[in-house]
């Protein structure tokens, strides 16, 4: 999609006629915009045309709102894999609805979209400020989560039966697509139901959102693994530390783990193909030079090197081969054939780094995401996610957020910094 075609228009359920009960705050005007581009040269073409460059709606409380708070019920659902900060976001939504707007009825749907389908029999929980008071101190999701889509007709029926006016859907790509289907189905049936997404993915791969919550916590935790890998590798002659992180199609955790711990010598991500021969040759040279090496690999890297599987998970993702185990065995095999004795330690902290509570910075980030999601819902916006762009909270149409996965640009600044830190060749094909 070219920048010229970007359409950041947010759907709206109707006119905002009700005065917000909030006072003493700075209200955001509907006309406020956050620039999509951050560099002058990128917006030059619009300046020359005397037109507005692409920009997103700024998030924040509106002076006039769409829903009458005293009559409103809301729902929250968490879907997909875990991520640090899920409970912080749930808590922030409940507290914001209650304290900022006076909304008293908030349902927590259990186990992802299953909780919105009556035949599963998962009864929704009523979420109150007291009930969510300390949930941010623990990892996971107090609501539980699940993968996979459900029929929007069934889900909208549940929302209608419970008279839910705003549904907050916390999840990644698949969840957000599901959220849009709920919004479309509600609109088709003439129901005034707002659906607001809060993007959640440990892989940090949602488009038009610079950073998703929990990512920073995960990278912080990742450091324990790279630290251990390096310590083990340095303590052995021809020591190799190999660490596998999550990252199906985007290797952000792996890439940032390199920047956090610059002891890493090789970073392998899905966005940058490599051959086994070339990688092993480079690794061998590194051992000859320095007697130890640390490798981080994202789960989606090097999938072309392994047998493909036709199996899919409940989200519809192709089941990947285990690149960590594959590399571990290939490295051992290679050096055995060369008659070189190595000491390889393999660490797979995938689930460890996503099940922890959010760190301080992520907690604050989650609080603000939750508040802004509530402001957006109360103003009758729908089919959108709360984003973070150029250090500001924004509204992004779900259609754009799910249009493609955000990936590391192998020609961009992040990857260039990773290469500068590891010292690995730019091309290992
Ligand atoms: O949601 C994306 C992700 O973090 C991927 O990186 C990983 O493949 C997946 O979740 C694993 O989650 P689960 O094992 O819970 O399906």
Boltz pocket constraint, residues with backbone or C-beta under 6 A from the ligand:
constraints:
  - pocket:
      binder: B
      contacts: [[A, 80], [A, 81], [A, 82], [A, 147], [A, 172], [A, 200], [A, 201], [A, 202], [A, 203], [A, 246], [A, 247], [A, 248], [A, 299], [A, 313]]
      max_distance: 6.0
